[in-house]
Amino acid sequence: MTNFDDKDRAEIVRITMPDGQKAGGNFFEQVGGTETFKKLVEHFYAGVATDDVLRPMYPEQDLGPAAERLRMFLEQYWGGPDTYQQERGHPRLRMRHMPFHINPLARERWLLHMQAAVDALELSQLHRAELWGYLDRAATAMLNTFED
């Protein structure tokens, strides 16, 4: 069995077009690279900034550092630069989110703001579905309590 690290995984993500052809490049390149992920994160954190459930999870006054970390992580996951790993090491998403109270309401709010951010990108239906599928699964994986 071959083991792939995150970078390899991102390189093998391919979109199948309606005619059955595989699109070239990786997802990061196909959707517009860094500028697309900057826009996604900017829109997402604009919603988080005013959210009474999510905002308290960010102890920093400035959401900029959190936005930068999310952008770098998503870029790396989808085949872009590996800056996140170089600066922060392995993502360890569950471990990094464990200190926060992430219940179904927090998941719902996270997805609400992320959906608005994804919609702002105006991606093709195939790219949107690929991105949204990952985000939905990731939000579910971060659940660590069912208490209010």
SULZILIN-V745805 format. One line per field, one symbol per residue. ss: DSSP state (~ for helix, > for strand, _ for the rest). phi: phi as a letter, one per 30 degrees, with the letter a starting at -180 (. if undefined). burial: # if it has 9 or more other C-alpha atoms within 8 Angstrom, else .. Layout:
ss: ???
phi: ???
burial: ???
This chain:
ss: _____~~~~~~~___>_____>____~~~~___~~~~~~~~~~~~~~~______~~~______~~~~~~~~~~~~~~_____~~~~~~____~~~~~______~~~~~~~~~~~~~~~~~~___~~~~~~~~~~~~~~~~~_______
phi: .cccdedddddcdbccdedjddddiceeddcjieeddddeddddddddeccdcdeddcdddcdeddddddedddedecjceceedddbieehedddcedcdccedddddededdddddeddhddedddddddedddddddddebacdd
burial: ......#.###.#####........######.##.##########.##..#.###..#....#...#.############.#.##.....#......#..#######.###.######..#.#..###...#..##..#..##.....
